[in-house]
Amino acid sequence: MILVLMGPPGSGKGTQAKLIEREVGLTHISTGDMLRRAVIEGTPLGREARKYLDAGELLPDRVMIDLVADRIGNGGGIGYLLDGFPRTVAQAEGLEAVLGTTGQRVDRVISIQVGKDELVRRLVGRAAEEGRSDDSEMVIARRLEVYERQTRPLVGFYAQKSVLVEVNGEQSVGEVFAEIRQRIGANGR
């Protein structure tokens, strides 16, 4: 099973991804975690990524596609949970090409829906708690703008493929997870 988890910054993707990973047993691939780790380690990718992350921008599509293709190529349990990828239609098309080489496809896309005011409240709170450089007020506004312009079109892309499921992300963590479980099936298959 290939499951994509999408939503704007602050929608709870990371929290839900951990719950889905534990419940369903999919290998969790978080491009955000991978990039933040590369930045901390000072790798060449990390140095390049830092410029984009600090500005609230997305990394180039080819870099992201290659990063995920490499991770998928390393194998994993019964499938993958992609968190933070794809973020553009070009990345979604690249993912289809990568998966197509192994006869796989995206089975379901969970889009977590949260209003802008709630997103800003969550992100400002996260910045205070975690000290993330990509959660300053100026960068938050930029990240939300980039999401609307570059990532929101994925909703239509995946709806046309009949794999999109929209979930209300303004509920409690448990209620969001229960809705996701119900929408993908109790055991995730």
Secondary structure, DSSP 8 states (H G I E B T S, - for coil): -EEEEE-STTSSHHHHHHHHHHHH--EEEEHHHHHHHHHHHT-HHHHHHHHHHHHT----HHHHHHHHHHHHHT--SS-EEEES---SHHHHHHHHHHHHTTT----EEEEEE--HHHHHHHHHHHHHHH--GGGSHHHHHHHHHHIIIIITHHHHHHHHTT-EEEEETTS-HHHHHHHHHHHH-TT--
